[in-house]
Amino acid sequence: MKKFIAFEGIDGSGKSTQLRLLSGSLKKIKENFIITREPGGTETSEEIRKILINDNGLKLLPNTELLLFYASRHEHVAKVIIPNLKKRLVLCDRFFFSTFCYQIIGAGGSRNLLNYLHKNFAFNLMPDITIVLDVDPNKAIQRSLNDKKIETKFELKTKRFHKKVSAGFRKLSSHKKVKIINGDREIDIVHKNIIDLLNKNKFIKKKIPYYFKND
């Protein structure tokens, strides 16, 4: 099996940007990989994403939301992530810890239900490394809105909600396979920190080069 990397953080943390920069680095050394995202990654999962992410006026109960995330994740893991891990590196924009921080810590969903669903419908699959970009919640949300110009359901949440989620991500530092990166720095510096981390841990056999905007 190849390696599985997940990028995590609150909305506007820069995880999607850093994922793209890492993909540029991997292309330089001709590493075989795919990029995917959650919720999403399959046709069915992308349809579920519209319910979960868009500000559609639906007032879902926390555990209803959690069940929908796992309907999406089950399709994604079974049809995309596991089959691809047999032959290539998988880079994923969000995975288990986003669900834990947003739906459990933030929204108050059931942790027991989360554990049951992950074991039975995501095959207990966890990334080989989870990179969490830690940023100031207020700056992150503003950055996200400036980038997209569209408020999603989660960006419309209260400041208290975002602070709870952000604190939840920081507490993940106790997990051996979770690495917290300061995302408040310049984009290129954050990228270098991620590449240095992966190389130091010999995440893949080849040394991963930096990839900058002018490359």
VENWOTA-V17407 format. One record per helix or strand of 3 or more residues. SS is the DSSP state (h for helix, s for strand). FROM is the first residue (numbers start at 1). LEN is the number of residues. Records with the same first field share a line. If there is no record, write none. Layout:
SS->FROM-LEN  FROM-LEN
This chain:
s->4-5  33-5  89-5  129-6  178-5
h->15-14  43-11  62-24  96-11  111-11  137-12  159-16  187-14
